[in-house]
Amino acid sequence: MNRSFIRTALSLLIVALYVAGLVAMFMGNARLGIDLWVVSTLGGIGLLYWIHVMKKRAEDADKIAKGMPYGDPDDPAAPVNPVVPGENDDR
């Protein structure tokens, strides 16, 4: 399975949980509805974080492949790869 399919499936699952929570609230089971909304909200936050991390990893991999510096130079905890032309060209 590719990441696009997993991302789509998880997004649909989160939307289904949200809709199920709404239906549960209309049917008179507020506790179940709120529980489903909390699960879908936390799942949505987790999914957005995962998408952001995967996108950042892909961008860094592209930069590494092109020989460009990667990371955030303003963040002291982030790795920064200073690329010097001609250095480490022993491939």
DSSP file (Angstrom, degrees, kcal/mol; ACC not computed):
  #  RESIDUE AA STRUCTURE BP1 BP2  ACC     N-H-->O    O-->H-N    N-H-->O    O-->H-N    TCO  KAPPA ALPHA  PHI   PSI    X-CA   Y-CA   Z-CA
    1    1 A M              0   0    0      0, 0.0     2,-0.2     0, 0.0     0, 0.0   0.000 360.0 360.0 360.0 139.5    0.0    0.0    0.0
    2    2 A N     >  -     0   0    0      1,-0.1     4,-1.8     4,-0.0     3,-0.2  -0.512 360.0-109.9 -92.5 166.9    1.2    3.4   -0.8
    3    3 A R  H  > S+     0   0    0      1,-0.2     4,-2.8     2,-0.2     5,-0.2   0.813 114.5  60.3 -67.2 -30.6    1.1    6.4    1.6
    4    4 A S  H  > S+     0   0    0      2,-0.2     4,-2.3     1,-0.2    -1,-0.2   0.915 106.5  46.6 -64.2 -41.8   -1.6    8.2   -0.5
    5    5 A F  H  > S+     0   0    0     -3,-0.2     4,-2.8     2,-0.2    -2,-0.2   0.923 113.4  48.5 -65.4 -43.6   -4.0    5.3    0.0
    6    6 A I  H  X S+     0   0    0     -4,-1.8     4,-2.6     1,-0.2     5,-0.2   0.922 111.8  49.9 -62.5 -43.6   -3.3    5.1    3.7
    7    7 A R  H  X S+     0   0    0     -4,-2.8     4,-2.1     1,-0.2    -1,-0.2   0.911 113.1  46.4 -61.5 -43.0   -3.8    8.8    4.1
    8    8 A T  H  X S+     0   0    0     -4,-2.3     4,-2.4    -5,-0.2    -2,-0.2   0.918 112.7  49.4 -66.1 -43.8   -7.1    8.7    2.2
    9    9 A A  H  X S+     0   0    0     -4,-2.8     4,-2.1     1,-0.2    -2,-0.2   0.914 112.5  47.2 -63.8 -43.0   -8.3    5.7    4.2
   10   10 A L  H  X S+     0   0    0     -4,-2.6     4,-2.3     2,-0.2    -1,-0.2   0.886 110.8  52.4 -66.4 -37.8   -7.5    7.3    7.5
   11   11 A S  H  X S+     0   0    0     -4,-2.1     4,-2.2    -5,-0.2    -2,-0.2   0.922 110.6  47.5 -63.2 -43.4   -9.1   10.6    6.5
   12   12 A L  H  X S+     0   0    0     -4,-2.4     4,-2.4     1,-0.2    -2,-0.2   0.878 110.8  52.3 -65.2 -37.1  -12.3    8.8    5.5
   13   13 A L  H  X S+     0   0    0     -4,-2.1     4,-2.3     2,-0.2    -2,-0.2   0.905 109.4  49.1 -64.5 -41.6  -12.2    6.9    8.8
   14   14 A I  H  X S+     0   0    0     -4,-2.3     4,-2.1     2,-0.2    -2,-0.2   0.907 111.9  48.3 -65.6 -41.6  -11.9   10.1   10.8
   15   15 A V  H  X S+     0   0    0     -4,-2.2     4,-2.6     2,-0.2    -2,-0.2   0.905 110.5  52.2 -64.5 -40.3  -14.8   11.7    8.9
   16   16 A A  H  X S+     0   0    0     -4,-2.4     4,-2.7     1,-0.2    -2,-0.2   0.897 109.0  49.7 -63.2 -40.2  -16.9    8.6    9.5
   17   17 A L  H  X S+     0   0    0     -4,-2.3     4,-2.2     2,-0.2    -1,-0.2   0.902 110.9  50.2 -63.6 -40.4  -16.2    8.7   13.2
   18   18 A Y  H  X S+     0   0    0     -4,-2.1     4,-1.9     2,-0.2    -2,-0.2   0.933 113.1  45.0 -63.0 -46.4  -17.2   12.4   13.2
   19   19 A V  H  X S+     0   0    0     -4,-2.6     4,-2.6     1,-0.2    -2,-0.2   0.898 111.6  53.0 -65.7 -40.2  -20.4   11.7   11.4
   20   20 A A  H  X S+     0   0    0     -4,-2.7     4,-2.5     1,-0.2    -1,-0.2   0.884 108.3  51.2 -62.7 -37.5  -21.1    8.7   13.7
   21   21 A G  H  X S+     0   0    0     -4,-2.2     4,-2.0     2,-0.2    -1,-0.2   0.898 109.7  49.5 -64.9 -39.8  -20.7   10.9   16.7
   22   22 A L  H  X S+     0   0    0     -4,-1.9     4,-2.0     2,-0.2    -2,-0.2   0.919 112.1  47.8 -64.5 -43.7  -23.1   13.4   15.2
   23   23 A V  H  X S+     0   0    0     -4,-2.6     4,-1.8     1,-0.2    -2,-0.2   0.910 109.7  53.4 -62.7 -42.6  -25.7   10.7   14.6
   24   24 A A  H  <>S+     0   0    0     -4,-2.5     5,-2.5     1,-0.2     4,-0.2   0.883 108.3  50.3 -61.7 -37.9  -25.2    9.3   18.1
   25   25 A M  H ><5S+     0   0    0     -4,-2.0     3,-1.2     1,-0.2    -1,-0.2   0.909 110.5  48.7 -67.1 -40.7  -25.9   12.8   19.5
   26   26 A F  H 3<5S+     0   0    0     -4,-2.0    -1,-0.2     1,-0.2    -2,-0.2   0.797 107.2  56.9 -68.3 -26.9  -29.1   13.2   17.5
   27   27 A M  T 3<5S-     0   0    0     -4,-1.8    -1,-0.2    -5,-0.2    -2,-0.2   0.454 124.9-101.3 -84.2  -0.1  -30.2    9.7   18.6
   28   28 A G  T < 5S+     0   0    0     -3,-1.2     2,-0.8    -4,-0.2    -3,-0.2   0.502  91.1 114.7  98.8   4.5  -30.0   10.7   22.2
   29   29 A N     >< +     0   0    0     -5,-2.5     4,-2.0     1,-0.2     5,-0.1  -0.679  30.3 163.7-108.0  77.5  -26.6    9.1   23.2
   30   30 A A  H  > S+     0   0    0     -2,-0.8     4,-2.8     1,-0.2     5,-0.2   0.866  70.3  57.4 -65.3 -37.6  -24.6   12.3   23.9
   31   31 A R  H  > S+     0   0    0      1,-0.2     4,-2.3     2,-0.2    -1,-0.2   0.937 109.8  43.8 -61.6 -46.6  -21.8   10.5   25.8
   32   32 A L  H  > S+     0   0    0      2,-0.2     4,-2.5     1,-0.2    -1,-0.2   0.900 113.5  52.6 -63.9 -40.6  -21.1    8.2   22.8
   33   33 A G  H  X S+     0   0    0     -4,-2.0     4,-2.1     2,-0.2    -2,-0.2   0.914 110.6  46.2 -61.7 -44.1  -21.3   11.1   20.4
   34   34 A I  H  X S+     0   0    0     -4,-2.8     4,-2.5     2,-0.2    -1,-0.2   0.904 111.4  52.7 -66.2 -40.4  -18.8   13.2   22.4
   35   35 A D  H  X S+     0   0    0     -4,-2.3     4,-2.4    -5,-0.2    -2,-0.2   0.920 110.4  47.6 -59.9 -44.3  -16.5   10.2   22.7
   36   36 A L  H  X S+     0   0    0     -4,-2.5     4,-2.5     1,-0.2    -1,-0.2   0.882 111.3  51.0 -66.1 -37.6  -16.5    9.6   18.9
   37   37 A W  H  X S+     0   0    0     -4,-2.1     4,-2.5     2,-0.2    -1,-0.2   0.896 109.9  49.6 -66.2 -39.1  -15.9   13.3   18.3
   38   38 A V  H  X S+     0   0    0     -4,-2.5     4,-2.7     2,-0.2     5,-0.3   0.934 112.4  47.7 -64.5 -44.3  -12.9   13.3   20.7
   39   39 A V  H  X S+     0   0    0     -4,-2.4     4,-2.5     1,-0.2    -2,-0.2   0.916 113.9  46.9 -62.2 -43.0  -11.5   10.2   19.0
   40   40 A S  H  X S+     0   0    0     -4,-2.5     4,-2.2     2,-0.2    -1,-0.2   0.873 112.7  49.8 -69.3 -35.2  -12.0   11.8   15.5
   41   41 A T  H  X S+     0   0    0     -4,-2.5     4,-2.3     2,-0.2    -2,-0.2   0.943 113.9  44.0 -67.4 -47.4  -10.4   15.1   16.6
   42   42 A L  H  X S+     0   0    0     -4,-2.7     4,-2.4     1,-0.2    -2,-0.2   0.897 114.5  50.7 -64.2 -39.4   -7.4   13.4   18.2
   43   43 A G  H  X S+     0   0    0     -4,-2.5     4,-2.5    -5,-0.3    -1,-0.2   0.886 109.6  50.9 -63.9 -38.7   -7.1   11.2   15.1
   44   44 A G  H  X S+     0   0    0     -4,-2.2     4,-2.5     2,-0.2    -2,-0.2   0.896 110.0  48.9 -65.6 -40.9   -7.3   14.2   12.8
   45   45 A I  H  X S+     0   0    0     -4,-2.3     4,-2.2     2,-0.2    -2,-0.2   0.932 113.2  47.8 -63.5 -45.0   -4.6   16.0   14.7
   46   46 A G  H  X S+     0   0    0     -4,-2.4     4,-2.4     1,-0.2    -2,-0.2   0.898 111.9  49.9 -61.8 -41.1   -2.4   12.9   14.6
   47   47 A L  H  X S+     0   0    0     -4,-2.5     4,-2.6     2,-0.2    -2,-0.2   0.914 110.0  49.8 -65.5 -43.2   -3.0   12.4   10.9
   48   48 A L  H  X S+     0   0    0     -4,-2.5     4,-2.2     2,-0.2    -1,-0.2   0.897 111.9  49.0 -62.4 -39.5   -2.2   16.1   10.1
   49   49 A Y  H  X S+     0   0    0     -4,-2.2     4,-2.6     2,-0.2    -2,-0.2   0.925 111.4  49.4 -64.2 -44.2    1.1   15.7   12.1
   50   50 A W  H  X S+     0   0    0     -4,-2.4     4,-2.6     1,-0.2     5,-0.2   0.907 111.1  49.3 -62.3 -42.9    1.9   12.5   10.2
   51   51 A I  H  X S+     0   0    0     -4,-2.6     4,-2.3     2,-0.2    -1,-0.2   0.916 111.8  49.4 -62.6 -42.7    1.2   14.1    6.8
   52   52 A H  H  X S+     0   0    0     -4,-2.2     4,-2.4     2,-0.2    -2,-0.2   0.919 112.1  47.5 -62.4 -44.3    3.4   17.1    7.8
   53   53 A V  H  X S+     0   0    0     -4,-2.6     4,-2.5     2,-0.2    -2,-0.2   0.918 112.5  48.6 -65.0 -43.6    6.3   14.9    8.9
   54   54 A M  H  X S+     0   0    0     -4,-2.6     4,-2.2     1,-0.2    -1,-0.2   0.888 112.0  49.7 -64.7 -38.2    6.1   12.7    5.8
   55   55 A K  H  X S+     0   0    0     -4,-2.3     4,-2.3    -5,-0.2    -1,-0.2   0.913 111.6  48.4 -65.8 -42.0    6.1   15.9    3.6
   56   56 A K  H  X S+     0   0    0     -4,-2.4     4,-2.6     2,-0.2    -2,-0.2   0.899 111.0  50.7 -65.4 -40.6    9.1   17.3    5.4
   57   57 A R  H  X S+     0   0    0     -4,-2.5     4,-2.5     2,-0.2    -1,-0.2   0.905 110.5  49.4 -63.0 -41.0   11.0   14.0    5.1
   58   58 A A  H  X S+     0   0    0     -4,-2.2     4,-2.3     2,-0.2    -2,-0.2   0.907 111.3  49.1 -65.3 -41.0   10.3   13.9    1.4
   59   59 A E  H  X S+     0   0    0     -4,-2.3     4,-2.3     2,-0.2    -2,-0.2   0.924 112.4  47.9 -64.0 -43.2   11.5   17.5    1.0
   60   60 A D  H  X S+     0   0    0     -4,-2.6     4,-2.5     1,-0.2    -2,-0.2   0.893 110.7  51.4 -64.3 -39.1   14.7   16.8    2.9
   61   61 A A  H  X S+     0   0    0     -4,-2.5     4,-2.4     2,-0.2    -1,-0.2   0.896 110.2  49.6 -64.8 -39.2   15.3   13.7    0.9
   62   62 A D  H  X S+     0   0    0     -4,-2.3     4,-1.8     2,-0.2    -2,-0.2   0.908 111.5  48.8 -64.5 -41.2   14.9   15.7   -2.3
   63   63 A K  H  X>S+     0   0    0     -4,-2.3     5,-3.0     2,-0.2     4,-0.7   0.902 111.3  49.3 -66.0 -40.1   17.3   18.3   -1.1
   64   64 A I  H ><5S+     0   0    0     -4,-2.5     3,-0.9     1,-0.2    -2,-0.2   0.921 110.0  51.5 -63.6 -43.0   19.8   15.7   -0.1
   65   65 A A  H 3<5S+     0   0    0     -4,-2.4    -1,-0.2     1,-0.3    -2,-0.2   0.843 112.9  45.5 -62.8 -33.4   19.5   14.1   -3.5
   66   66 A K  H 3<5S-     0   0    0     -4,-1.8    -1,-0.3    -5,-0.1    -2,-0.2   0.532 115.6-116.0 -87.4  -6.2   20.1   17.4   -5.2
   67   67 A G  T <<5 +     0   0    0     -3,-0.9    -3,-0.2    -4,-0.7    -2,-0.1   0.739  67.8 139.9  79.4  23.0   23.0   18.2   -2.9
   68   68 A M      < -     0   0    0     -5,-3.0    -1,-0.3    -6,-0.2     2,-0.1  -0.635  60.7 -95.6 -95.9 156.8   21.3   21.2   -1.3
   69   69 A P        -     0   0    0      0, 0.0     2,-0.3     0, 0.0    -1,-0.1  -0.422  45.2-164.0 -66.5 146.9   21.5   22.1    2.4
   70   70 A Y        +     0   0    0     11,-0.2    11,-1.1    -2,-0.1     2,-0.1  -0.832  39.9  49.3-129.3 168.8   18.5   20.8    4.4
   71   71 A G  S    S-     0   0    0     -2,-0.3     9,-0.1     9,-0.2     3,-0.1  -0.242  91.7 -65.1  91.2 175.2   17.0   21.5    7.8
   72   72 A D    >   -     0   0    0      3,-0.2     3,-1.3     1,-0.1     6,-0.3  -0.894  35.8-160.8-103.2 111.1   16.1   24.8    9.4
   73   73 A P  T 3  S+     0   0    0      0, 0.0    -1,-0.1     0, 0.0     7,-0.1   0.726  91.5  57.9 -65.9 -19.3   19.2   26.9   10.0
   74   74 A D  T 3  S+     0   0    0      1,-0.1     3,-0.1    -3,-0.1    -3,-0.0   0.664  92.4  77.1 -82.4 -16.6   17.3   29.0   12.5
   75   75 A D    X   -     0   0    0     -3,-1.3     3,-1.1     1,-0.1    -3,-0.2  -0.845  67.5-159.2 -96.8 113.6   16.4   26.0   14.7
   76   76 A P  T 3  S+     0   0    0      0, 0.0    -1,-0.1     0, 0.0     4,-0.1   0.742  91.8  52.8 -66.4 -20.3   19.5   25.0   16.7
   77   77 A A  T 3  S+     0   0    0      2,-0.1    -2,-0.0    -3,-0.1    -3,-0.0   0.643  90.5  93.3 -87.2 -14.7   18.1   21.5   17.2
   78   78 A A  S <  S-     0   0    0     -3,-1.1     2,-0.3    -6,-0.3    -3,-0.0  -0.555  82.7-114.0 -81.8 141.1   17.5   20.8   13.5
   79   79 A P        -     0   0    0      0, 0.0     2,-0.5     0, 0.0    -7,-0.1  -0.545  30.3-163.9 -72.9 136.3   20.3   19.1   11.5
   80   80 A V        -     0   0    0     -2,-0.3    -9,-0.2    -9,-0.1    -8,-0.0  -0.986   7.1-156.4-123.1 129.1   21.8   21.3    8.9
   81   81 A N        -     0   0    0    -11,-1.1     2,-0.6    -2,-0.5   -11,-0.2  -0.836   7.8-157.0-107.2  95.5   23.9   19.8    6.1
   82   82 A P        -     0   0    0      0, 0.0     2,-0.6     0, 0.0   -14,-0.1  -0.619  12.1-151.4 -73.9 120.5   26.3   22.4    4.8
   83   83 A V        -     0   0    0     -2,-0.6    -2,-0.0   -16,-0.1     0, 0.0  -0.825  11.6-170.3 -97.7 121.4   27.2   21.3    1.3
   84   84 A V    >   -     0   0    0     -2,-0.6     3,-2.0     3,-0.1     0, 0.0  -0.952  28.8-117.5-110.6 120.8   30.6   22.4    0.0
   85   85 A P  T 3  S+     0   0    0      0, 0.0     3,-0.1     0, 0.0     4,-0.0  -0.308  98.4  17.4 -58.9 135.8   31.2   21.7   -3.7
   86   86 A G  T >  S+     0   0    0      1,-0.3     3,-0.7     2,-0.1     2,-0.4   0.259  96.4 118.8  88.2 -11.9   34.0   19.3   -4.2
   87   87 A E  T <  S+     0   0    0     -3,-2.0    -1,-0.3     1,-0.2    -3,-0.1  -0.725  81.5   5.0 -89.8 136.8   33.9   18.0   -0.7
   88   88 A N  T 3  S+     0   0    0     -2,-0.4    -1,-0.2     1,-0.1     3,-0.1   0.860  80.8 143.3  61.2  39.2   33.2   14.3   -0.2
   89   89 A D    <   +     0   0    0     -3,-0.7    -1,-0.1     1,-0.2    -2,-0.1  -0.129  25.3 118.1 -96.7  37.8   33.1   13.6   -4.0
   90   90 A D              0   0    0      1,-0.2    -1,-0.2     0, 0.0    -2,-0.0  -0.018 360.0 360.0 -94.4  31.8   34.7   10.2   -3.6
   91   91 A R              0   0    0     -3,-0.1    -1,-0.2     0, 0.0    -2,-0.1   0.456 360.0 360.0 -84.5 360.0   31.8    8.3   -5.1
